[in-house]
Amino acid sequence: MLSKNEAKYIQSLYHKKNRDDTGLFIAEGPKLVEELLNSSFEIKKIYALKDWLINNATTVQVEEITQQELERISNQAGPNKTLAVVKQKKVKPPVLENRITLILDGIQDPGNLGTIIRVADWFGIDTIIASENTVDVYNPKVIQSTMGSICRVNVIYENIIALLKATKITKYGAVLNGAPVNGMNKIKEGILIIGNEGNGISKEVSSFINAAVTIPGKGNAESLNAAVATGILLSHLV
Amino acid sequence: MLSKNEAKYIQSLYHKKNRDDTGLFIAEGPKLVEELLNSSFEIKKIYALKDWLINNATTVQVEEITQQELERISNQAGPNKTLAVVKQKKVKPPVLENRITLILDGIQDPGNLGTIIRVADWFGIDTIIASENTVDVYNPKVIQSTMGSICRVNVIYENIIALLKATKITKYGAVLNGAPVNGMNKIKEGILIIGNEGNGISKEVSSFINAAVTIPGKGNAESLNAAVATGILLSHLV
């Protein structure tokens, strides 16, 4: 039986401060938990219904819980069989040479960050550098919306101004009057900067862009969703 | 002062059944409400804080409400100055010739539908045909996430099987083993079919695809988000 204290401790991990203090995060559902089990993430403990435990042998510490207990500790509208407490990964400083790296300048919406991670994974990009004011990658909504891509894409929080200052690699950024992205050549190396949902790329970060690109449109929408823009840019550049 | 009954009536419009019965829907926030005022939508009544009313002259019926009253009738985490009760639009049967039309086969997530409407607007597509099991376009989460694009893109619910059967226009659909979309020519006419988030394009609808396309990827993500895929496909085809 799940103790009151253990339930409380799991629920506490839905708050960033407690995730930071403990270095842990929560992931839910068979698909995500099974992908994490087969990844370089270290799982601290799995809580699962009998029906999941029967089908999944693991050396990780597990606890059988009831549907009612799962509902108590879950953050999902429809809790699904299993929930894992996972250790956050210590990621090495990023290598920028000979690869394409995404830099996020203040993405705020957890769903957008999760979807951007999934898009990066689709195009084989394994490193995302996020500004310090970007939403926490270990936010449960981010983790769930990566659909498992969190296992293959590292997200590193950095002072992106200092990082951009220190590298000579070409910096691509989507702006209103850049070169049409559908006329550009594919690239093997570069940094692609994605701006905040409401304000785009910040003024200070913009000054580092040396390859301004635009997604041609002909309608009246003011902007594209950040994850959609990332997908379109990568589909033309990678 | 906002009466209890009027507040109840507004809240009732957050449920599809009541929207269907009354032919009304709710839109919130200055940007969206002001775009709707300048669109072909007919607004039944606007509820707004004094500060918005001072700056917006309109012939539409308005009622000044307090922040507390706005919070009571709002569906948003952070209610923003104004809320409108809007009449649903009667849309004419779609014309498919000489244009690109999106067909949605069972999109379930309101945020995805809203973002797809925004993407369509970006690329100048003014008609989306949704299968009858697609989420309701007048769902408040859909309306808000269109960011105003609902004013320029018509969403029509139809029996898409019957519609696909009746037209000879080329039907593009994203599948796993299609032609790479980045090698395709731009099109002036066509139907682009977007599938459900979890299951893709249904079997019955798939049988109508006569131009199978694929978004090349090199990572391990199983799929792309439906709105991201729509954006990538349109950026190559339009």
Boltz contact constraints between the chains, C-beta under 6 A:
constraints:
  - contact:
      token1: [A, 115]
      token2: [B, 225]
      max_distance: 6.0
  - contact:
      token1: [A, 118]
      token2: [B, 221]
      max_distance: 6.0
  - contact:
      token1: [A, 119]
      token2: [B, 228]
      max_distance: 6.0
  - contact:
      token1: [A, 121]
      token2: [B, 219]
      max_distance: 6.0
  - contact:
      token1: [A, 121]
      token2: [B, 221]
      max_distance: 6.0
  - contact:
      token1: [A, 122]
      token2: [B, 217]
      max_distance: 6.0
  - contact:
      token1: [A, 122]
      token2: [B, 219]
      max_distance: 6.0
  - contact:
      token1: [A, 122]
      token2: [B, 221]
      max_distance: 6.0
  - contact:
      token1: [A, 122]
      token2: [B, 224]
      max_distance: 6.0
  - contact:
      token1: [A, 123]
      token2: [B, 217]
      max_distance: 6.0
  - contact:
      token1: [A, 124]
      token2: [B, 218]
      max_distance: 6.0
  - contact:
      token1: [A, 124]
      token2: [B, 219]
      max_distance: 6.0
  - contact:
      token1: [A, 149]
      token2: [B, 221]
      max_distance: 6.0
  - contact:
      token1: [A, 152]
      token2: [B, 220]
      max_distance: 6.0
  - contact:
      token1: [A, 217]
      token2: [B, 122]
      max_distance: 6.0
  - contact:
      token1: [A, 217]
      token2: [B, 123]
      max_distance: 6.0
  - contact:
      token1: [A, 218]
      token2: [B, 124]
      max_distance: 6.0
  - contact:
      token1: [A, 219]
      token2: [B, 121]
      max_distance: 6.0
  - contact:
      token1: [A, 219]
      token2: [B, 122]
      max_distance: 6.0
  - contact:
      token1: [A, 219]
      token2: [B, 124]
      max_distance: 6.0
  - contact:
      token1: [A, 220]
      token2: [B, 152]
      max_distance: 6.0
  - contact:
      token1: [A, 221]
      token2: [B, 118]
      max_distance: 6.0
  - contact:
      token1: [A, 221]
      token2: [B, 121]
      max_distance: 6.0
  - contact:
      token1: [A, 221]
      token2: [B, 122]
      max_distance: 6.0
  - contact:
      token1: [A, 221]
      token2: [B, 149]
      max_distance: 6.0
  - contact:
      token1: [A, 224]
      token2: [B, 122]
      max_distance: 6.0
  - contact:
      token1: [A, 225]
      token2: [B, 115]
      max_distance: 6.0
  - contact:
      token1: [A, 227]
      token2: [B, 228]
      max_distance: 6.0
  - contact:
      token1: [A, 228]
      token2: [B, 119]
      max_distance: 6.0
  - contact:
      token1: [A, 228]
      token2: [B, 227]
      max_distance: 6.0
  - contact:
      token1: [A, 228]
      token2: [B, 228]
      max_distance: 6.0
  - contact:
      token1: [A, 228]
      token2: [B, 231]
      max_distance: 6.0
  - contact:
      token1: [A, 231]
      token2: [B, 228]
      max_distance: 6.0
  - contact:
      token1: [A, 231]
      token2: [B, 231]
      max_distance: 6.0
  - contact:
      token1: [A, 231]
      token2: [B, 232]
      max_distance: 6.0
  - contact:
      token1: [A, 232]
      token2: [B, 231]
      max_distance: 6.0
  - contact:
      token1: [A, 232]
      token2: [B, 232]
      max_distance: 6.0
  - contact:
      token1: [A, 232]
      token2: [B, 235]
      max_distance: 6.0
  - contact:
      token1: [A, 235]
      token2: [B, 232]
      max_distance: 6.0
